Amino acid sequence: MRLIDLSHTVEHGMVTYKGLPAPAICDFLSREASRAIYAPGTEFHIGRIDMVANTGTYVDSPFHRYASGKDLAQLPLESLAHLDAVVVEASPDRAIARDAFRGVDVRGKAVLIRTGWDRHWRTEAYFEGHPFLAADAAELLAGEGAALAGIDSYNIDDTADRSRPAHGILLGAGIPICEHMRNLGSLPERGFRFSALPVKVSGMGTFPVRAFAIVED
């Protein structure tokens, strides 16, 4: 059994989405300062992070798009953990249409869309011209009962389309979305399990995750 990490590392000053602030990571209590609080020879570190929810690799719950949708705390573990999963290779075109899923059984599965766009992570190229899921493909995933949709691109939607159809269709069907994934090329096409667990926060629709796959050799 192998565990394969599919998430980006969150770092101080890292920009995930153009226009949103980067995380600020610092000490709340440094080891040096803690020595005045604890017994001699005992020290602790308490860190602090200030960030928007859309940082690093993250999961969107329906509440991200719909006020009446389930928030992070309401998502059942079964919708995020130990999911049967498949990898779908994206077409060369920017818009990934329903034909990319021809012959793929997506029902009840985490559908991870490999575009290779993660090669641009932490570069200016990452923010422009990214691959995205076309509305007809999102409708197929929703209609066929996919459990989760993930992508290794900047956004599952074309960011020039302000209506964000893929988000609307998938989250409207109760299908969580995992964006800014990485390392999907290390996975087989099928026969593995996928997990992406955010912190259980009430009243929020998005949060970073440690996304990973379990592959049995």
Secondary structure, 3 states (H helix, E strand, C coil): CEEEECCCCCCCCCCCCCCCCCCEEEEEECHHHHCCCCCCCCCCCEEEEECCCCCCCEEECHHHCCCCCCCHHHCCHHHCCCEEEEEEECCCCCEECHHHHCCCCCCCCEEEEECCHHHHCCCHHHHCCCCEECHHHHHHHHHCCCCEEEECCCCCCCCCCCCCHHHHHHHHCCCCEEECCCCHHHCCCEEEEEEEECCCCCCCCEEECEEEEEECC
